[in-house]
Amino acid sequence: MKTLVLKDLHKGFGEGTVLKGVGLEVDRGEIVAILGVSGAGKSTLLRIIAGLEVPDQGQVWIGGELATSGRRLLLPPHRRGIGFIFQNLGLWEHMTVEEHLAFVLRARSKTVDQARIRSTLEFLGLSAHAKRKPFQLSGGERQRLALARALVEEPELLLLDEPFSNLDLPRKKKLHREFLRIREEKHPAILYVTHDPLDVKLMADQVVVLHEGRIIQQGPLEALLGAPSHPIVKELLEI
């Protein structure tokens, strides 16, 4: 069973069309990088998968269940088993670091596993900041808090919008390795939007290139590098 299936997704805002017939299948444990220039529809696609936007037409299937059909939201965001890191992080400024994680656990299961919170914070280097609020953190620490909040539930599907953009190179490489470890141990499917070819090289099983609302090429990195279908593909993958 596929973790995620997208069928013929279309989405417009006002007079502009952002997605034009996007279809995609993602297996359990697969890591998929989504590339494209600004305005290609990458973030909109993630929000539709998460149930935060509805398409004008098309379907979203998650774990074999129809979650979205056209403008009908059949499965609400909190029942989709998804961890999401927003491009703007979406942190709650009145909550401490550990309260962010506790809130997510309580909202889904009504219980708070303190051991899971501690292990998640330790893995992301945030243990010393557990009592701090987001305004007391550096940019990189805020990014790691968003990662921790997405990971604490051990979701079946992770959606990451520019997850490594504010991290220095050593921390970025460490997180690449940790995401690979999470994939090996927990087998979530991971979709992540990035502009950095290094993120693609070190993590992705498959690469999807969005351009003007359409998928213009997808496949393993080596295949796209060997035979790019469009000049933008070569430009986006230059390392």
N, C-alpha and C positions, 0 to 999 in steps of 0.2 A: 504494500500500500504506500502510495506517495504521501509524504508529509504535507506537501503543498501542490495544488494544481490551479493554475490561472487559465481561464478560457475567454479569449476575445474581449479583453477589457478596453473600454472606451471611456474617456473622461474629458469634459470640457469645463472651462470657467469663463463665463461671459461669452465673448465671441471667439475665444481661442480654444483649440483642442490640445490637450496635454498628452493623452494616451490614445493611440489609434490601433486597436486590435491586438493588444499584448497577450501572448500566451506563453506559459512557462510551467514546467514540472520539476519539482525538487524532491529528491529522495531523502529518507531519514539519514542523518549524519553527513549530508552533503554540504559543502561550503561553496556558496555562489557569490561572486563579486559582481556588482552592478556599476557599470561605468557610463559616463555620458557628460557632455558639457552642461553648463548651467542652463536650466530650463528644459532639459530633455525629458523630464517626467519621473525622475528617480525617486524623489521624496514622496510624490503623489502616489506612486505605485506602492511604496511601503505603507502609507497611511490607509490605502484601500485594503491591503492584506490584513492590517491590524483592526480594521473595522472602524477607523476614525474618519474615513470618507467613504461614500458609496459611489460606484461607477455609474455612468449613464446606461451602460449595458455590459453584459459579460458576467462571469461567475468566478467566485473564489471558493475552492474546496480545501479544507484543512483536516488532515487525518481521516480522509474519506467522508467527511461531513460537509454538506453544502452550507457555507457560512454567509455568502452574499450572492444574490441573484438579481442582476440589474440594480435598481434602486432600493431593493428590499434587503434589509439587514436581518438575516435569519439567525445569526449567532453573534451576541454582543461581544464587545472587546474583552471583557473580563472572563469570558468562557472559551476563548480561543487558544489558551495555553501558549501565549506569546510573550516574550520579553522584548521590549522596544526601547532603544536609545534614540531620542530625538536629536535633530541637528542642533537645536537650541538648548538641549539637555532637559528642560522642563523640570528643574529641581524645585522643591518646596522650601522656600527661604525660612519659614518659621520652624522647620523640623531639623533636628540634629541628624548626623550621618546615620547612626544606628536606628533612629526613628523612621527614616526613609525605608529601610529594609523591613522593619517591624510592621509598618503600615501595609506594605505590599503583602506580606505573609498573612496578616490578619484579615485583609480584604478578601483573600481567596479561600483561606481555610479556617478562619476564625481563631487560629492558634498561632503562637509565635515561638519558633524554634530558635532559642538563643544560641545554641551551638552552631547552627547553620549561619546565623548572622556573624558570629565571631570568625568562623572559618572563611566566609566570603570577604570580610574586611581584611583579614590577614593576607589572603591570597592577592588582594589588590593593593596592599600596602597602606591601608587606611585605619589600622587598629588604633594608632596613636591619635586619630582624629575623630573617634567614635562620638564624642560629646560635642563636637563643633557643628556649627550651622554652615550652610553653603557660602555665606558672605565671608566667612573666616578661612576659606580654602583658596588655594591657588587655582589657576585655570586648569592645570593638569589634574589636580586633586578633585576638582568638580567633575571633570570628565570621568575619572575613576569611580566617583560616587554614582554617576549615571550607569556605568557598567555594572557596579555591584547591585544596584536596584534591579537591573534587568536579569542578572544571573541568580539572584538569591532563591528564586522559585524552581530553578532547574527546569526551564521550559522546554517543550518539544521543538519550538521554533524561535529563533532569535532574529530580530530585525535591527540592524545597526546602521544609523545614518551618520556617516563620517566618524566612526568611533575612535579613531586614532589621531585626529587632526591636531589636538592640542598637547600631544605627548612628545617628549624628547625621544631620540632614536633608541637609547637603551631600554626605556620603558615600553616603547612601541614594540620592539622585538620580543621583550618578555611577554607582553600580552598576546602577540602572535602565537608564541609557544603555548601559552596557557589556553587559548581558544582551541588550538589543535588537541591539547590534552583533554579539554572538556568534550570535544567531539568524540575522541576515542573512548572516553569513559561513560558519557551520558548519551551520546549519539543524537544530539539535536541537529536539526537542519539550521543552517546559518546563512542569512542573506545580508550582505553589507554593501552600502554605497560608499564609494571612495573615489578620490581623484589621484591617489598615490599609486603608481605602478608597483612600488615595493610591497604594498599591502596585498596586491594581487599575486605577485610572485611568491610570497612567503605563505599564503593561506589558501588561495582559491583552488577548488577542484574544477569549477566551471566559471567562465566569464560571460557575462551578458552585457552587450553594448547597446544602450538606448540612444536613439538619435531622432529628434523631432517627433517624439511620441511612439516610435516603433523600435522593435528589436531588429537591428540590422545585421547582427552576427552574434552567435553564441557557441561555446564549446570550450575545450581545454585551452589554456594559455598558449601552449606550443602551436596548436592549430591556428589560432588567431594571429600569432606572430609570423607563422610560416606563410599564411595566405590571407592577409587582411582584405575584407570585402569592400572597404571604403577608406579613404584617406584619414578620416577621423579615428578609425580603429587603430591605425598605426601611430597616430599622434598621441592617443590616450595611453598607449601601452609602451611608449618609449621609456626605457629605464636607464 
